[in-house]
């Protein structure tokens, strides 16, 4: 009797943990910021940043922990890499806080 009572919550926790999306799968898609630029996170770890004026850069991204986003891009032969704070507000909104303290709020525009 005690084993059954104990196993119920453990099985439920395992089920919900396994079914909840990972930060990696949640961030995949195209997002836009307040400035009109876009960030496209591809499943293969590629990120494409585009400005509202047509310029952009391509790089790599990863989520080393549930609340961190790391990306690196090449700008004219210089590699720029940052690890940012990541907050998944809801399925269509994320907040990315860069090391300098600036927070970008991104809205999903395409899965």
ABEGO torsion letter per residue (X at the ends): XAAAAAAAAAAAAAAAAAABBBAAAAABEBBBBAAGBBBBBBAAGBBBBBBAAGBEBBBBBBBABAABBBBBBBBGGBBBBBBBBBBBABAABBBBBBAAGBBBBBBBABX
